[in-house]
Amino acid sequence: MGDYGSNAALGFIEGSIIGEGANQVARAWRQGRARRLQQEEDDAEYINLYNRLVAERNHGIDLQVKIYELDSMIARQDAELAKRDHEIAKRNHEIALLTEKLHETERNLAGIERSWNAIDKMRSNLSPDHVPPDQRSE
């Protein structure tokens, strides 16, 4: 019976050792699994953040393209407005020249009118014998 008792004790010890080994293996497996799950969560979070960053970058690029298009449109409109301003300035200059010519013509007409008035006044002071025959009023 002594053998049986030692065998039982050895079996118990072996069982305990094996049980403890199994527990350690199970614990290591659970810890490894927990680390893998945590790593998967970390990877998923990293991928999510990376995808958000890429989406934000793409959105920023889209905004830059739109800004560039708007800047180009504004530049074209500015060039068109500059051409119009140049045409308006040319026309205003022409109008100023024509206005000056008009004023000069008005001054000349006023001088001619004064001359005619002076001629008429001198003619009225002349006796009928001094008036040329073609200008005598009958």
DSSP file with accessible surface (Angstrom, degrees, kcal/mol):
  #  RESIDUE AA STRUCTURE BP1 BP2  ACC     N-H-->O    O-->H-N    N-H-->O    O-->H-N    TCO  KAPPA ALPHA  PHI   PSI    X-CA   Y-CA   Z-CA
    1    1 A M     >        0   0  185      0, 0.0     4,-2.7     0, 0.0     5,-0.2   0.000 360.0 360.0 360.0 -24.3    0.0    0.0    0.0
    2    2 A G  H  >  +     0   0   56      1,-0.3     4,-2.6     2,-0.2     5,-0.2   0.860 360.0  51.2 -61.0 -37.9    2.9    2.3    0.5
    3    3 A D  H  > S+     0   0  123      2,-0.2     4,-3.1     1,-0.2    -1,-0.3   0.891 108.7  51.2 -65.3 -39.8    3.5    2.2   -3.2
    4    4 A Y  H  > S+     0   0  164      2,-0.2     4,-2.8     1,-0.2    -2,-0.2   0.932 111.3  47.5 -64.0 -42.0   -0.1    3.1   -3.8
    5    5 A G  H  X S+     0   0   40     -4,-2.7     4,-2.8     2,-0.2    -2,-0.2   0.904 114.6  45.8 -65.0 -42.0    0.1    6.0   -1.4
    6    6 A S  H  X S+     0   0   59     -4,-2.6     4,-3.3    -5,-0.2    -1,-0.2   0.902 113.1  50.4 -68.6 -38.0    3.3    7.3   -2.9
    7    7 A N  H  X S+     0   0  100     -4,-3.1     4,-3.1     2,-0.2    -2,-0.2   0.901 112.0  47.6 -64.1 -39.3    1.9    6.8   -6.3
    8    8 A A  H  X S+     0   0   50     -4,-2.8     4,-3.1     2,-0.2    -2,-0.2   0.919 113.5  47.5 -66.0 -41.0   -1.2    8.7   -5.3
    9    9 A A  H  X S+     0   0   52     -4,-2.8     4,-2.9     2,-0.2    -2,-0.2   0.930 114.4  46.5 -65.9 -43.4    0.9   11.4   -3.8
   10   10 A L  H  X S+     0   0   93     -4,-3.3     4,-3.8     2,-0.2     5,-0.2   0.914 113.1  49.8 -63.1 -41.3    3.0   11.5   -6.9
   11   11 A G  H  X S+     0   0   34     -4,-3.1     4,-3.2     2,-0.2    -2,-0.2   0.909 111.3  49.0 -61.9 -42.2   -0.1   11.5   -9.0
   12   12 A F  H  X S+     0   0  151     -4,-3.1     4,-2.9     2,-0.2    -2,-0.2   0.937 114.4  44.8 -63.5 -44.1   -1.5   14.4   -6.9
   13   13 A I  H  X S+     0   0   88     -4,-2.9     4,-3.3     2,-0.2    -2,-0.2   0.940 115.2  47.6 -65.1 -45.8    1.7   16.3   -7.3
   14   14 A E  H  X S+     0   0  113     -4,-3.8     4,-3.8     1,-0.2     5,-0.3   0.924 113.4  48.8 -60.9 -42.1    1.9   15.5  -11.0
   15   15 A G  H  X S+     0   0   41     -4,-3.2     4,-3.6    -5,-0.2    -2,-0.2   0.903 112.7  47.6 -62.6 -41.2   -1.7   16.5  -11.3
   16   16 A S  H  X S+     0   0   54     -4,-2.9     4,-3.2     2,-0.2    -2,-0.2   0.925 115.1  45.3 -65.5 -42.7   -1.0   19.7   -9.4
   17   17 A I  H  X S+     0   0  111     -4,-3.3     4,-3.0     2,-0.2    -2,-0.2   0.949 117.9  43.1 -65.6 -46.0    2.0   20.4  -11.5
   18   18 A I  H  X S+     0   0  116     -4,-3.8     4,-3.3     2,-0.2     5,-0.2   0.931 115.6  49.7 -64.1 -43.5    0.2   19.6  -14.7
   19   19 A G  H  X S+     0   0   28     -4,-3.6     4,-2.8    -5,-0.3    -2,-0.2   0.922 112.5  46.9 -60.8 -43.4   -2.9   21.5  -13.5
   20   20 A E  H  X S+     0   0   88     -4,-3.2     4,-2.8     2,-0.2    -2,-0.2   0.921 113.1  49.4 -65.2 -40.8   -0.7   24.5  -12.6
   21   21 A G  H  X S+     0   0   25     -4,-3.0     4,-3.0     2,-0.2    -2,-0.2   0.919 112.0  48.3 -62.2 -42.3    1.0   24.2  -16.0
   22   22 A A  H  X S+     0   0   54     -4,-3.3     4,-3.1     2,-0.2    -2,-0.2   0.907 111.5  50.1 -64.9 -40.2   -2.4   24.0  -17.7
   23   23 A N  H  X S+     0   0   87     -4,-2.8     4,-3.2    -5,-0.2    -2,-0.2   0.912 111.8  48.0 -63.2 -42.1   -3.5   27.0  -15.7
   24   24 A Q  H  X S+     0   0  110     -4,-2.8     4,-3.2     2,-0.2     5,-0.2   0.923 113.1  48.0 -64.5 -41.8   -0.3   28.9  -16.7
   25   25 A V  H  X S+     0   0  104     -4,-3.0     4,-2.9     2,-0.2    -2,-0.2   0.941 114.5  46.0 -62.5 -46.2   -0.9   27.9  -20.4
   26   26 A A  H  X S+     0   0   34     -4,-3.1     4,-3.0     2,-0.2    -2,-0.2   0.924 114.3  48.0 -63.0 -43.3   -4.5   29.0  -20.1
   27   27 A R  H  X S+     0   0   97     -4,-3.2     4,-3.1     2,-0.2     5,-0.2   0.937 113.2  47.8 -63.2 -44.5   -3.6   32.2  -18.4
   28   28 A A  H  X S+     0   0   51     -4,-3.2     4,-3.1     2,-0.2     5,-0.2   0.918 112.6  49.6 -63.1 -39.8   -0.8   32.9  -21.0
   29   29 A W  H  X S+     0   0  145     -4,-2.9     4,-3.1    -5,-0.2    -2,-0.2   0.941 112.7  46.7 -63.5 -45.6   -3.3   32.1  -23.8
   30   30 A R  H  X S+     0   0  141     -4,-3.0     4,-3.1     2,-0.2    -2,-0.2   0.915 114.5  47.2 -62.6 -43.3   -5.9   34.5  -22.2
   31   31 A Q  H  X S+     0   0  101     -4,-3.1     4,-2.9     2,-0.2    -2,-0.2   0.922 114.0  47.6 -64.7 -41.9   -3.3   37.2  -21.8
   32   32 A G  H  X S+     0   0    9     -4,-3.1     4,-2.9    -5,-0.2    -2,-0.2   0.918 113.5  48.0 -62.5 -42.9   -2.1   36.7  -25.4
   33   33 A R  H  X S+     0   0  122     -4,-3.1     4,-3.1    -5,-0.2     5,-0.2   0.930 111.7  49.7 -63.7 -43.3   -5.6   36.8  -26.6
   34   34 A A  H  X S+     0   0   56     -4,-3.1     4,-2.8     2,-0.2    -2,-0.2   0.922 112.3  48.2 -61.7 -41.7   -6.2   39.9  -24.5
   35   35 A R  H  X S+     0   0  157     -4,-2.9     4,-3.0     2,-0.2    -2,-0.2   0.917 112.3  49.0 -64.7 -41.5   -3.1   41.5  -26.0
   36   36 A R  H  X S+     0   0  122     -4,-2.9     4,-2.8     2,-0.2    -2,-0.2   0.930 112.5  47.7 -63.8 -42.3   -4.2   40.4  -29.5
   37   37 A L  H  X S+     0   0   69     -4,-3.1     4,-2.7     2,-0.2    -2,-0.2   0.931 113.7  47.5 -63.2 -43.2   -7.7   41.9  -28.9
   38   38 A Q  H  X S+     0   0   92     -4,-2.8     4,-3.1    -5,-0.2    -2,-0.2   0.922 112.3  49.7 -63.6 -41.9   -6.1   45.1  -27.6
   39   39 A Q  H  X S+     0   0  100     -4,-3.0     4,-3.3     2,-0.2    -2,-0.2   0.911 110.7  50.0 -63.1 -41.8   -3.7   45.2  -30.5
   40   40 A E  H  X S+     0   0  118     -4,-2.8     4,-2.9     2,-0.2    -2,-0.2   0.914 112.2  47.7 -62.6 -41.6   -6.7   44.7  -32.9
   41   41 A E  H  X S+     0   0  118     -4,-2.7     4,-2.8     2,-0.2    -2,-0.2   0.928 113.7  47.3 -63.5 -44.6   -8.5   47.6  -31.2
   42   42 A D  H  X S+     0   0   65     -4,-3.1     4,-2.9     2,-0.2    -2,-0.2   0.921 113.6  48.1 -62.3 -43.5   -5.4   49.8  -31.4
   43   43 A D  H  X S+     0   0   71     -4,-3.3     4,-3.2     2,-0.2     5,-0.2   0.922 112.1  49.2 -62.2 -43.7   -5.0   48.8  -35.0
   44   44 A A  H  X S+     0   0   58     -4,-2.9     4,-2.8     2,-0.2    -2,-0.2   0.916 112.7  47.6 -62.7 -41.6   -8.7   49.6  -35.7
   45   45 A E  H  X S+     0   0  118     -4,-2.8     4,-2.9     2,-0.2     5,-0.2   0.926 113.0  48.7 -65.2 -41.9   -8.4   52.9  -34.0
   46   46 A Y  H  X S+     0   0  152     -4,-2.9     4,-3.0     2,-0.2    -2,-0.2   0.937 112.8  47.5 -62.1 -46.0   -5.2   53.7  -35.9
   47   47 A I  H  X S+     0   0   93     -4,-3.2     4,-3.0     2,-0.2     5,-0.2   0.919 112.5  50.0 -62.4 -41.6   -6.8   52.8  -39.2
   48   48 A N  H  X S+     0   0   90     -4,-2.8     4,-2.4    -5,-0.2    -2,-0.2   0.939 113.2  45.3 -62.0 -47.1   -9.9   54.8  -38.3
   49   49 A L  H  X S+     0   0   83     -4,-2.9     4,-2.6     2,-0.2    -2,-0.2   0.913 113.7  50.3 -62.5 -42.2   -7.7   57.9  -37.4
   50   50 A Y  H  X S+     0   0  118     -4,-3.0     4,-2.8    -5,-0.2    -2,-0.2   0.934 110.9  48.7 -61.9 -44.7   -5.7   57.3  -40.6
   51   51 A N  H  X S+     0   0   87     -4,-3.0     4,-2.6     1,-0.2    -1,-0.2   0.892 111.8  49.4 -63.2 -39.0   -8.8   57.1  -42.7
   52   52 A R  H  X S+     0   0  147     -4,-2.4     4,-2.9    -5,-0.2    -1,-0.2   0.911 111.1  50.1 -64.2 -42.0  -10.2   60.3  -41.1
   53   53 A L  H  X S+     0   0  117     -4,-2.6     4,-2.8     2,-0.2    -2,-0.2   0.930 111.7  47.7 -62.0 -44.3   -6.9   62.0  -41.7
   54   54 A V  H  X S+     0   0   32     -4,-2.8     4,-3.0     2,-0.2     5,-0.2   0.925 112.5  49.4 -62.5 -43.0   -6.9   60.9  -45.4
   55   55 A A  H  X S+     0   0   56     -4,-2.6     4,-2.6     2,-0.2    -2,-0.2   0.923 112.5  47.3 -63.2 -42.7  -10.5   62.1  -45.7
   56   56 A E  H  X S+     0   0  130     -4,-2.9     4,-2.8     2,-0.2    -2,-0.2   0.908 112.6  49.6 -64.1 -42.4   -9.7   65.5  -44.1
   57   57 A R  H  X S+     0   0  138     -4,-2.8     4,-2.7     2,-0.2    -2,-0.2   0.942 112.1  47.8 -61.4 -45.4   -6.6   65.8  -46.4
   58   58 A N  H  X S+     0   0   67     -4,-3.0     4,-2.7     2,-0.2    -2,-0.2   0.901 111.8  50.0 -63.1 -39.5   -8.8   65.0  -49.5
   59   59 A H  H  X S+     0   0   99     -4,-2.6     4,-2.6     2,-0.2    -1,-0.2   0.920 110.8  50.1 -63.4 -42.0  -11.4   67.5  -48.3
   60   60 A G  H  X S+     0   0   27     -4,-2.8     4,-2.5     2,-0.2    -2,-0.2   0.903 110.4  49.6 -62.4 -41.0   -8.6   70.1  -47.9
   61   61 A I  H  X S+     0   0   73     -4,-2.7     4,-2.6     2,-0.2    -2,-0.2   0.928 110.0  51.1 -64.3 -42.8   -7.3   69.3  -51.4
   62   62 A D  H  X S+     0   0   90     -4,-2.7     4,-2.5     1,-0.2    -2,-0.2   0.916 111.0  48.6 -58.7 -43.3  -10.9   69.7  -52.7
   63   63 A L  H  X S+     0   0   76     -4,-2.6     4,-2.8     2,-0.2    -1,-0.2   0.906 110.0  51.4 -64.3 -40.0  -11.1   73.1  -51.0
   64   64 A Q  H  X S+     0   0  134     -4,-2.5     4,-2.7     2,-0.2    -2,-0.2   0.911 110.1  49.6 -63.2 -40.3   -7.8   74.1  -52.4
   65   65 A V  H  X S+     0   0   67     -4,-2.6     4,-2.8     2,-0.2    -2,-0.2   0.936 112.3  47.5 -63.8 -43.7   -8.9   73.2  -55.9
   66   66 A K  H  X S+     0   0  124     -4,-2.5     4,-2.7     2,-0.2    -2,-0.2   0.909 112.1  49.9 -64.1 -41.1  -12.2   75.2  -55.4
   67   67 A I  H  X S+     0   0   94     -4,-2.8     4,-3.0     2,-0.2    -1,-0.2   0.925 111.1  49.4 -62.8 -43.0  -10.2   78.1  -54.1
   68   68 A Y  H  X S+     0   0  163     -4,-2.7     4,-2.6     2,-0.2    -2,-0.2   0.927 111.5  49.0 -61.3 -43.9   -7.8   78.0  -57.1
   69   69 A E  H  X S+     0   0  114     -4,-2.8     4,-2.5     2,-0.2    -2,-0.2   0.916 113.0  47.1 -62.6 -42.3  -10.8   77.8  -59.4
   70   70 A L  H  X S+     0   0   94     -4,-2.7     4,-2.9     2,-0.2    -2,-0.2   0.917 111.5  50.7 -65.3 -42.4  -12.4   80.8  -57.7
   71   71 A D  H  X S+     0   0   94     -4,-3.0     4,-2.6     2,-0.2    -2,-0.2   0.911 111.4  48.7 -60.3 -41.5   -9.1   82.7  -57.8
   72   72 A S  H  X S+     0   0   30     -4,-2.6     4,-2.5     2,-0.2    -2,-0.2   0.918 111.9  48.7 -64.3 -42.5   -8.8   82.0  -61.5
   73   73 A M  H  X S+     0   0   75     -4,-2.5     4,-2.6     2,-0.2    -2,-0.2   0.932 112.6  48.1 -63.9 -42.5  -12.4   83.1  -62.1
   74   74 A I  H  X S+     0   0   78     -4,-2.9     4,-3.0     1,-0.2    -2,-0.2   0.912 110.4  51.9 -64.6 -41.0  -11.8   86.3  -60.1
   75   75 A A  H  X S+     0   0   57     -4,-2.6     4,-2.4     2,-0.2    -1,-0.2   0.917 110.5  48.3 -62.6 -42.2   -8.6   87.0  -62.0
   76   76 A R  H  X S+     0   0  158     -4,-2.5     4,-2.4     2,-0.2    -2,-0.2   0.924 113.3  47.4 -63.4 -42.6  -10.5   86.6  -65.3
   77   77 A Q  H  X S+     0   0  103     -4,-2.6     4,-2.8     2,-0.2    -2,-0.2   0.900 110.7  51.9 -65.8 -39.6  -13.2   88.9  -64.1
   78   78 A D  H  X S+     0   0   94     -4,-3.0     4,-2.6     2,-0.2    -1,-0.2   0.907 110.0  49.2 -61.2 -41.9  -10.6   91.4  -62.9
   79   79 A A  H  X S+     0   0   57     -4,-2.4     4,-2.3     2,-0.2    -2,-0.2   0.918 112.0  48.3 -64.2 -41.4   -8.9   91.3  -66.4
   80   80 A E  H  X S+     0   0   82     -4,-2.4     4,-2.4     2,-0.2    -2,-0.2   0.916 112.4  48.6 -64.9 -42.0  -12.3   91.9  -68.0
   81   81 A L  H  X S+     0   0   83     -4,-2.8     4,-3.1     2,-0.2    -2,-0.2   0.891 109.3  53.0 -65.2 -37.3  -13.1   94.8  -65.7
   82   82 A A  H  X S+     0   0   56     -4,-2.6     4,-2.4     2,-0.2    -2,-0.2   0.910 109.3  49.1 -64.1 -40.5   -9.6   96.2  -66.4
   83   83 A K  H  X S+     0   0  136     -4,-2.3     4,-2.5     2,-0.2    -2,-0.2   0.928 112.9  47.3 -62.9 -43.9  -10.3   96.1  -70.1
   84   84 A R  H  X S+     0   0  141     -4,-2.4     4,-2.8     2,-0.2    -2,-0.2   0.910 110.9  51.2 -63.4 -43.3  -13.7   97.7  -69.6
   85   85 A D  H  X S+     0   0  101     -4,-3.1     4,-2.7     2,-0.2    -1,-0.2   0.899 110.0  50.4 -60.1 -39.9  -12.1  100.4  -67.4
   86   86 A H  H  X S+     0   0  115     -4,-2.4     4,-2.5     2,-0.2    -2,-0.2   0.928 111.5  47.5 -63.9 -44.5   -9.6  101.1  -70.1
   87   87 A E  H  X S+     0   0   74     -4,-2.5     4,-2.6     2,-0.2    -2,-0.2   0.908 112.6  49.4 -62.7 -41.8  -12.4  101.4  -72.7
   88   88 A I  H  X S+     0   0   83     -4,-2.8     4,-3.1     2,-0.2    -2,-0.2   0.921 110.3  50.6 -63.8 -42.2  -14.3  103.7  -70.4
   89   89 A A  H  X S+     0   0   54     -4,-2.7     4,-2.3     2,-0.2    -2,-0.2   0.912 110.9  49.4 -62.5 -41.7  -11.2  105.8  -69.9
   90   90 A K  H  X S+     0   0   91     -4,-2.5     4,-2.6     2,-0.2    -2,-0.2   0.937 113.4  46.1 -61.9 -45.5  -10.6  106.0  -73.6
   91   91 A R  H  X S+     0   0  142     -4,-2.6     4,-2.9     1,-0.2    -2,-0.2   0.902 111.2  51.9 -64.8 -40.9  -14.3  107.1  -74.2
   92   92 A N  H  X S+     0   0   92     -4,-3.1     4,-2.5     2,-0.2    -1,-0.2   0.895 109.9  50.0 -62.4 -38.0  -14.1  109.6  -71.4
   93   93 A H  H  X S+     0   0  116     -4,-2.3     4,-2.6     2,-0.2    -2,-0.2   0.927 111.3  48.2 -65.1 -43.9  -11.0  111.1  -72.9
   94   94 A E  H  X S+     0   0  106     -4,-2.6     4,-2.8     1,-0.2    -2,-0.2   0.908 111.6  50.3 -61.5 -41.7  -12.8  111.3  -76.3
   95   95 A I  H  X S+     0   0   95     -4,-2.9     4,-3.0     2,-0.2    -2,-0.2   0.915 109.5  50.9 -63.2 -41.7  -15.8  112.9  -74.6
   96   96 A A  H  X S+     0   0   56     -4,-2.5     4,-2.5     2,-0.2    -2,-0.2   0.918 111.6  47.7 -62.4 -42.6  -13.4  115.4  -72.9
   97   97 A L  H  X S+     0   0   91     -4,-2.6     4,-2.4     2,-0.2    -2,-0.2   0.931 114.2  46.1 -63.5 -44.0  -11.8  116.3  -76.3
   98   98 A L  H  X S+     0   0  113     -4,-2.8     4,-2.6     2,-0.2    -2,-0.2   0.887 111.4  52.5 -65.8 -37.9  -15.2  116.6  -78.0
   99   99 A T  H  X S+     0   0   58     -4,-3.0     4,-2.7     2,-0.2    -1,-0.2   0.917 109.4  49.3 -63.9 -41.8  -16.5  118.7  -75.1
  100  100 A E  H  X S+     0   0  101     -4,-2.5     4,-2.5     1,-0.2    -2,-0.2   0.919 111.5  49.0 -63.3 -41.4  -13.5  121.0  -75.4
  101  101 A K  H  X S+     0   0  134     -4,-2.4     4,-2.8     2,-0.2    -2,-0.2   0.899 110.3  51.9 -63.8 -39.5  -14.1  121.3  -79.2
  102  102 A L  H  X S+     0   0   94     -4,-2.6     4,-2.9     2,-0.2    -2,-0.2   0.937 110.4  47.3 -61.7 -45.7  -17.8  122.1  -78.4
  103  103 A H  H  X S+     0   0   79     -4,-2.7     4,-2.7     2,-0.2    -2,-0.2   0.906 112.2  50.5 -62.5 -40.3  -16.8  124.8  -76.0
  104  104 A E  H  X S+     0   0   94     -4,-2.5     4,-2.8     2,-0.2    -2,-0.2   0.931 111.6  47.9 -62.8 -42.6  -14.3  126.2  -78.6
  105  105 A T  H  X S+     0   0   73     -4,-2.8     4,-2.9     1,-0.2    -2,-0.2   0.910 110.8  51.2 -64.3 -41.6  -17.0  126.2  -81.2
  106  106 A E  H  X S+     0   0   98     -4,-2.9     4,-2.5     2,-0.2    -1,-0.2   0.910 111.0  48.4 -61.8 -41.7  -19.5  127.9  -78.8
  107  107 A R  H  X S+     0   0  131     -4,-2.7     4,-2.5     2,-0.2    -2,-0.2   0.923 112.2  49.0 -63.3 -43.0  -16.8  130.6  -78.1
  108  108 A N  H  X S+     0   0   91     -4,-2.8     4,-2.7     2,-0.2    -2,-0.2   0.912 111.5  49.0 -62.3 -42.6  -16.2  131.0  -81.9
  109  109 A L  H  X S+     0   0  102     -4,-2.9     4,-3.0     2,-0.2    -1,-0.2   0.898 110.1  51.3 -64.0 -39.3  -20.0  131.3  -82.5
  110  110 A A  H  X S+     0   0   37     -4,-2.5     4,-2.6     2,-0.2    -2,-0.2   0.915 111.2  48.5 -63.9 -40.4  -20.3  133.9  -79.7
  111  111 A G  H  X S+     0   0   18     -4,-2.5     4,-2.5     2,-0.2    -2,-0.2   0.907 112.1  48.5 -64.5 -41.1  -17.4  135.8  -81.3
  112  112 A I  H  X S+     0   0   88     -4,-2.7     4,-2.8     2,-0.2    -2,-0.2   0.925 111.2  50.5 -64.3 -41.9  -19.1  135.6  -84.7
  113  113 A E  H  X S+     0   0  123     -4,-3.0     4,-2.8     2,-0.2    -2,-0.2   0.923 110.4  49.2 -63.2 -42.2  -22.4  136.7  -83.2
  114  114 A R  H  X S+     0   0  164     -4,-2.6     4,-2.7     1,-0.2    -1,-0.2   0.918 111.0  51.3 -62.2 -40.3  -20.7  139.7  -81.6
  115  115 A S  H  X S+     0   0   67     -4,-2.5     4,-2.7     2,-0.2    -2,-0.2   0.927 110.9  46.8 -63.3 -44.2  -19.1  140.5  -84.9
  116  116 A W  H  X S+     0   0  141     -4,-2.8     4,-3.2     2,-0.2    -2,-0.2   0.909 111.8  51.2 -63.7 -40.9  -22.4  140.4  -86.7
  117  117 A N  H  X S+     0   0   91     -4,-2.8     4,-2.5     2,-0.2    -2,-0.2   0.918 111.4  47.7 -62.6 -41.2  -24.0  142.5  -84.0
  118  118 A A  H  X S+     0   0   48     -4,-2.7     4,-2.8     2,-0.2    -2,-0.2   0.911 112.7  49.1 -65.3 -40.7  -21.1  145.0  -84.4
  119  119 A I  H  X S+     0   0   71     -4,-2.7     4,-2.9     2,-0.2    -2,-0.2   0.936 111.8  48.5 -63.3 -45.1  -21.6  145.0  -88.1
  120  120 A D  H  X S+     0   0   76     -4,-3.2     4,-2.3     2,-0.2    -2,-0.2   0.905 111.9  49.8 -61.8 -38.9  -25.3  145.5  -87.8
  121  121 A K  H  X S+     0   0  142     -4,-2.5     4,-1.3     2,-0.2    -2,-0.2   0.931 112.6  46.4 -66.6 -43.5  -24.7  148.4  -85.4
  122  122 A M  H  X S+     0   0  121     -4,-2.8     4,-0.8     1,-0.2     3,-0.3   0.912 112.1  51.8 -65.3 -39.2  -22.2  150.0  -87.7
  123  123 A R  H >< S+     0   0   70     -4,-2.9     3,-0.6     1,-0.2    -1,-0.2   0.889 106.8  52.6 -64.5 -37.1  -24.6  149.5  -90.6
  124  124 A S  H 3< S+     0   0   88     -4,-2.3    -1,-0.2     1,-0.2    -2,-0.2   0.794 108.4  51.8 -70.3 -24.2  -27.4  151.1  -88.7
  125  125 A N  H 3< S+     0   0  124     -4,-1.3    -1,-0.2    -3,-0.3    -2,-0.2   0.613  95.2  89.8 -84.8 -13.9  -25.2  154.1  -88.1
  126  126 A L  S << S-     0   0   84     -4,-0.8     5,-0.0    -3,-0.6    -3,-0.0  -0.541  83.2-114.6 -81.2 150.8  -24.3  154.5  -91.8
  127  127 A S    >   -     0   0   46     -2,-0.2     3,-1.9     1,-0.1     4,-0.5  -0.469  33.3-106.0 -76.6 159.0  -26.3  156.6  -94.1
  128  128 A P  G >  S+     0   0  100      0, 0.0     3,-0.8     0, 0.0    -1,-0.1   0.783 118.5  63.5 -60.7 -23.2  -28.1  154.7  -96.9
  129  129 A D  G 3  S+     0   0  135      1,-0.2    -3,-0.0     4,-0.0    -2,-0.0   0.771 100.9  51.4 -72.2 -24.3  -25.6  156.1  -99.4
  130  130 A H  G <  S+     0   0  133     -3,-1.9    -1,-0.2    -7,-0.1    -4,-0.0   0.481  87.5  96.3 -91.1  -3.5  -22.7  154.2  -97.6
  131  131 A V  S <  S-     0   0   15     -3,-0.8     5,-0.1    -4,-0.5    -8,-0.0  -0.731  85.8-110.1 -87.4 130.1  -24.4  150.8  -97.6
  132  132 A P    >   -     0   0   60      0, 0.0     3,-1.9     0, 0.0     4,-0.4  -0.281  28.0-116.1 -58.1 146.5  -23.4  148.6 -100.5
  133  133 A P  G >  S+     0   0   98      0, 0.0     3,-1.0     0, 0.0    -2,-0.0   0.838 112.7  56.2 -58.6 -33.4  -26.2  148.1 -103.0
  134  134 A D  G 3  S+     0   0  135      1,-0.2    -3,-0.0     3,-0.0     0, 0.0   0.657 111.1  44.6 -75.5 -11.4  -26.6  144.3 -102.3
  135  135 A Q  G <  S+     0   0   94     -3,-1.9    -1,-0.2     2,-0.1     2,-0.2   0.343  83.7 117.2-113.3   7.1  -27.1  144.9  -98.6
  136  136 A R    <   -     0   0  116     -3,-1.0     2,-0.5    -4,-0.4     0, 0.0  -0.529  61.7-134.3 -75.7 135.5  -29.6  147.8  -98.8
  137  137 A S              0   0  120     -2,-0.2    -2,-0.1     1,-0.1    -1,-0.0  -0.773 360.0 360.0 -87.6 134.6  -33.0  147.0  -97.3
  138  138 A E              0   0  223     -2,-0.5    -1,-0.1     0, 0.0     0, 0.0  -0.466 360.0 360.0-101.2 360.0  -35.7  148.2  -99.6
